[in-house]
Amino acid sequence: MKVTCILCDQTHEIDSRTFKAKRLRNKPIKMYLCEECDHRIAVNTVHRINSGKFDFHKPYKKNVYRFSPAEVMCLSKQSHILE
């Protein structure tokens, strides 16, 4: 199944038997993010949450989203996307 990432507009081929492909077929409003864009967003979200300037509007448990600086650096080194 051919899918296009909504952020980088790259076309990717995914196995049509996977759960993600089934969700995209049955609910075409769902968006596909490639692994690079998804990881980049996750790392940036962790940075934003750990900055202290980010306010959740939904209640959450403290320290659920807290990562140590070493873990954040590990996440950013894995993707080679962040500086």
QUIBEL-V11545 format. One line per field, one symbol per residue. ss: DSSP state (H for helix, E for strand, L for the rest). phi: phi as a letter, one per 20 degrees, with the letter a starting at -180 (. if undefined). psi: psi as a letter, one per 30 degrees, with the letter a starting at -180 (. if undefined). A space follows every 50 residues. Layout:
ss: ???
phi: ???
psi: ???
//
This chain:
ss: LEEELLLLLLEEELLLLLHHHHHHHHLLLLLLLLHHHHHHHHHHHHHHHH HLLLLLLLLLLLLLLLLLHHHHHHHHHHHLLLL
phi: .eccffedleecddffefffffffffcfffdddfffffffffffffffff fneedeedfbffmfdecfgfffffffffeleee
psi: kklkkfefgkklklkfgleeeeeeefiffkkkkleeeeeeeeeeeeeeef fffkkkfkklklgegkkleeeeeeeefefgel.
//
